[in-house]
Amino acid sequence: MFDFDARAVFRILTPVILAAGCAAALAQAPDPTERRNMELVAYHDLQGRSAYQPLVHAQGGRWIAYIGLHGGHLPNALSGKTEPNGTAILDVTDPRQPKMLAHIPGAPGAGAQMVRVCDGSALPRAGSALPRADPRSVYLLRPFGNSAQEVWNVADPARPVLVSTVAGGLQGTHKNWWECDSGIAYLVSGVPGWRTSRMTQIFDLGNPAKPVFIRNFGLPGQEPGARGSVPTELHGPISTGPKGGRVYFGYGTSSYGILQIVDRDKLLQGPREPTRENLLYPQLGRLDLGPDAGAHTAFPVLGMDRAGARDFVVVTGESLAEDCREPRQKAWMVDVSTEARPRVVANWTVDEASGDFCRRGGRFGTHSSNESFAPIYYRRIMFFAHFNAGVRAVDIRDPAHPKEIGYYIPAPGGSGATYTNNVEVDERGYIYIVDRVGGGMHILELTGPARAIAALK
């Protein structure tokens, strides 16, 4: 028989049992993220800066992410200085290891919320009397706070160089659009004398070092000298360029939203004096969404059926109030096949009860959609930033019946809430979401059935 010393065995086994228990507890610890058919590839804290718009551009054999930032002041580990938030530049060539390359300071207290990027080699000649853009350059267009528009050369993204101030003395600058194939830029600005804080200034930036002003544009009633009520201010345009011939303007972020469809050639070549008649001349159609819906983003999804005859614009409103103290902001599927009579055929939002979102804190509702025309997703899947409901992937192949197919909700940050503010995709299929209250950038990818819908390899 063995001389069994239970106490000795207990002393030997206890650390093993405890270690095994701790390991099991760690393995079973709840993941603070919530997700379906979407997985995290990598994360970057963006130095804790409040982020607005991401854009990812292929240049020089690399993929570079440009992130527009809200106002604030934080230390920059690259320069050793405390800098006002502006534009963060990251190398995401390896999406699993994003690397901060530079931070361009913005306007104190106001940041530089938006970014657009064009290769100099893609920009055409600006005008017969002007040289074309430097083909070796890569140009970044951004608002400087609320007072100006700037262009930077980011051919070496680690060493940005200011090229020009396109327009100054403004107010309310915001969500621009730049046609790289024509050089035409639609700049959201507030111009003294106009009756709204945001309208459109159009410039030829075919040579960004020599900006050429074309005209001011807005809704009738916003122009200088007009009388009566003033239509809601512009949020941003999206153009289909010379080939598509249309510009889609979204006015009003969270209420009295307006979708305006404009003939691009008439806008650029028509009479420019800001009279009511001249402002109406290029308009092909208009849809007023009413007091409870905004038009933060108006993204065209054209040629949806097999015959390519059905055209849609996905209009997304912006949630502004916390804890659901406002009408729910949604995405609206608008049929614009008959441009003079655009009509809503469906809307989409997240079911609040699915996550008890009104009790989580922060905003609940849409803010924006992706704006990339990357063929991987175009006409198939759209992504919507939904604040405390994270990012949502929606199958739009049947525009009358949009269907959610995936989501990713980052863990709450220091504010106690998730504020997924904007989303963008690149042509490789990666999804980039950024947080409004310093929660950084998450790089994601689709998985499972959702991935099968996209044109991914």
N, C-alpha and C positions, 0 to 999 in steps of 0.2 A: 504493500500500500504506500501511496505517496503521502509525504508530510505536507499537507495543504495549508499554506499561510494566506488566508483570504485578504488580510490587511495589506500584505506585501503586494499581492496581485493588484489590489485596488489602487495602491500607490503607483504602480507601473502603468496601469491601463488608463487612469484618470486623464493624464495629459493627452493621450491618444484619442480618447473619447471626446474630450473638449475640443481638440483641434479638428476632429472630423465634424463635430457639431457646428463649429464656426464656419468651416468650409461649406457645409451644406447650407447654412444660413446665408452666406454670401452668394452662393449659387442661386438661391431661391429668392434673393432680395428683389423687391418689385422694381421694374424698370420705370423711371419717372416719365418716359415718353409714352405717347399713345400713337399707334400707327396701324395701318392696314394697306397692304400692297405697296408699301414705300419704306425704304430703309435708309439709315444714315450712312453716308460715305465718309464725311469728315466735318469738322467744326472749326471755326476760327472766331476769336472773341472780338475782332475789329477794334482792339484796344479799349473795349467798353463803350465805344461811341454809338450814339443813336443813329440808326441807319434808315434810309428811305428807299432809294432805287438801286438795284444791282443791274449791271450789264456786262456780258462776257463776250470778248472779242478775240478772234484768232489773228495773231500777228507775229511775223518773224519765226514761225515754227512753234510758237507758244500760244497758250490760252491765258488771257489776262482779264481779270475781273475788276471792273471799275464800280465803286459803290458811292452813291451820293449820300451825304450825311445831313442830319438835322443839326441845329445849333447846339453849342456847348463848348467847353474847354477841357481838354485832358492831356496828360503827358504823352508824348510820342517817343517810344523807346528807340526809334531809328535816329531821331535828331537830338534826343535828350532835352527837348524843349516842350513846354506846355503850349499847345496850339489850339486855336478855334477849329472846331470840326469843319471839314470841307469835303475832300474826295479821298477815299481809301483805294489803293491800287494793290492788287494781289496777283501773284502767279498761281494759277490753278491748272497748269499743264498736267501735273499729277494731282487729280482731284482729291486724293487721299492725304495729300500733304500741302495744303494751301500755305503760301508764304507771302507775308506782307512785304511789298517792295518800296512803297512810298506813301506819304500822306501829304496832299496839297491843302494847306490851310484855307478855310473859307472866311466868310464875313463874320466878325465877332457877334455872337448871339443868334446868327441866322443861318450859318452853314452854307452848303451848296448842294441842295437836295437831289438834283437831277443830273444825268450824264447821257451824252450821245457821242458816238465815236465813228469816224470815217478815216479810211486809208487815203493818204495823199494821192496814191496811184489810181484810186477809183474816182476821185473828184474830177469833173470835166473843167474845161476852160471857163473861167468866170465871165469873161466878156472879151470882145475883140481887142480892146485897148489894154487888157490886163493879162499878165502872165498867169499860167495855171499854178495850182498848188505844187509844192515840192513833193515829187513822187516818193521820196525816201521817208517822208514824215507820216506820222499817225496823229490825227487831230482829235482832241477831246473838247466838246462843247458843253458848257455848264453855266447855270445861273450863279452869280456871286451874291449870296444872300438874297435880298429882295430888291437890289438896286442896280444890277448890271448883268450883262451876259459876257462870258469870256471864252476864248479858245486857247488851248494849250497843246504843245507838241509833246506827245508821249511815245515817240518812236523808241526811246529808251525809257520804259515805264518806271524805272527806278530813279530817273532824273528828269522830271517834267519841266518844260520851259514855256513860259507865257508867250503867246504869239500876238494876241490882240484882244482889246476890249471891244466887242461888237457894238454894244449899246450901253450907255450909262445914263444916270439921272432918272432911273425908272423906279417903280414900286411893284410889289407883288409878283416878281418873276418866278417862274415855276417850270412846268412840264413841257419842254421843247420837243420838237421832232425835226430830224435832219435827213434829207434825201442824199445818200452818198452817190447815187448815180446821176444826180443833176446839180448838187451843191445847194439846192434851195433849203432854207431853214425857216421853220415856223416857230417863232419865239414868243412864249407866253410872257406878257409884260403888262405893266400898268403905266400908261403914258399920260403925262399931265394934260388936262383938257378933256380927256375921255371921261365918260360918266360911270365907268366901272373900274374896279381895281385890277382886273385881268382881261386882256384882249389879245389879239395876235399882231405881232410885227413880223413881216416877211423880209428876209435878207437873202441875197445871193452870196453864199460862202464857198463858191467854187474855188476861190483863193482865200482861205481864211485870214491871211495877212492883210487883205484888202476888201473888207466887207462892203457890199453894195446894197443899200436900202431899196426895197421895192415898194412896199405899201403897208399901211395899217388896215386891220380888218376886225370886224366884230358883228354882233347882231344889231339889226335896226333898233334904235332906242339907246344904244350905248355910245353913239358917236357924239362928238362935241356939238353943242347947240340944240340937241334933240330935247323934246319935252315929254312929259308923262312918265309912266313907270319905267324902270330900268330892268331889262332882262338879267337873269342871273349870270354871274361872271364865268368866264372860260376856265376850264381846268386843263385841258390839253387836246391837241390834234394828233391824228395818225394819218399819214398819207400813203397812198399806193404808188406814188411816183409818176414819172412820165408815161410808163407803160399802162398803169391802171387808171390814171386820169382822175382820181377822186381823192378828196380830203374829208375825213370824218372828224367832226369837232364834238367834244363832250363838254357841256356847260353844266355847272352846278354839281357839287360833290355829293350832297346828302338830301337835297330837296329841290323841287322845281327843276329837275334835270331835263336837259334838252340835247337831243341828237340832231346835228345839222349835217346834211350831205351836200358837198360843194364840188362843182366842176373845177378841176385844177387849172385847166387852160384859161377859163374865164376869170378865175381868181387872179392869175398871174398876168394876164394880158388885157384884161378888161379895164374900164375906167377906174381910177384910183382915188379920186376925191371921196372922202368918207361921207357921202350923202345916203339917205335911205334907199334911193333907187340903185345906187352903185353897190351898196352892201347886199341888196337882194339879187343883183344880176347873176352872180355865180351859184346861187342856191338852187339845188335840185329838189330837196326835200327836207322836211323837219318833223320831228316827233317830240312833243311835250309830254313828259312822264308824270307830271302832277306834283303836288306838294310833298309826297311821302317818298319819292325816289330820286336818287342822284345819278349823275352821269360822269363819274370820276374817270373811267376809261371806256373808250369806244373803239373796240378792236374788230376790224373787218375780217370775216371768214367767208370768202367768196367762192362761187362755183361748187356748191355743196352736193348737188345731185349728180347722177351719172352723166346727164346732158350738160352739166356745168351751168345751168340756167338759174339756179336758186342762190341768191346772195343774202348773207346775214351780217349783222353787226352785233357783237356781244357787248352789251352796255352794263358796266359794273358800278354800283353806288358805293359810297364810303360811309361806314359807321363812324359817328363822332362821339356819341354819348356812352358813358360807362354804365354797366349793370342794366343794359336793355332799356334805358329811359328814352327811347325814340322809336319811330317806326323801323322795322327790320330792313336793312339794306341788302339787296340781292343782286344776282346777275340776271339780265333780261335778254332773251333771244329775240332779236328784232329782224323780221323779214324785210329786206330792202330791195327785193327783186324788182318791184315797181317803185322807183325812187321817189316819185311824187307822193306816194302813199305808204310810208313805212308803217309796219304793224307788229305788235308784240305777239309772238306765237307761244311763248313759254317763259317761265322764270325758274330760278333755282336758288335754294339756300340750304343751309344745314339745319336739320331738325334740332331745335334747342334741347328737347328732352333727351336726345341721344347722349348728351354729355353734361346736362344740367349747367349749361354755359352761362346763364344769367346770374348764377350764384357764385361763379368762379372768380369774379372780379375782372376789371378791365372791360374792353369793348368786345361785343359779339355782333358779328355781321361782316359782310364783305368790305374790302378796301380797294383791291385792284386785281387785275388779271395779268398773266404773262403778256408780253407784247412782241415776242419773237415769232417770225414767220418760218422757223425751222421746219423743213418737211417731215421730220420725225414725228412731230405732233400736229402740224397744221391740218385742220379739218377733221381731226381725230379726237384729241384730248386738249382741254384747257385746264389751267391751274389758277386757283383763286386764293389770294391771301385773305384769311378770315379771322385775323386778330387772335382772340383766345381759343379759337377752334383750329388754329394752325393753318396749314396749306391743304387744299382739297383738290384732288384730281377728278375731272368730270368728263365723261364720254359725251361728245357733242355730235356724233355721227348722225344721229336722228335729232335735228335741232328742236323739234317739237316735244321731245322727251329726253332732255339732258339727264344723265344718270351718274351719280357719284360712284367712283370705282376705287378710290384710295384716299388716304390722308396721312398726315404726320403732324403731331402736336408736340412741339418741344416742351421740355420741362420748364415750369415757371422760373423766371430769373429773380433778381433781388427785389423787384417790385411786387413779387407775389403773384404776378399774372404773366401769361404769354401774350406778346404783342407782335405777332407775325404781320409785318407791315406791307411788304412787297415781295413778289416772286418773279423770277425769270428763268428761262431754260437756255441751254446752248445747243449747238448743232450736233453735239455728241449725245445729247439726251439727258445730261445732268440737270438737276433742278436746284436753284439757289433761292433760299429764303433768308430775309434779314429782319431783325427785331427792332422795334421802335424805341425801346427803353434800355438799350445797351446789352441785349441778349445775344449779340453777335450774328454770325452767318452760319447756316447749316447747308451743306451740300448733300443732296439726296438722289436716289435713283428709284425707279419703279421696279416692282417685283411681281411675281405671280400673274394672275389673269390680266391685271392692268398693263403689265409690260407687253403682253401679247397683242394688245390693241395698237400700240405704237409701232412705228416702222423702225424698230431697233434691231440691230443684228444680234 
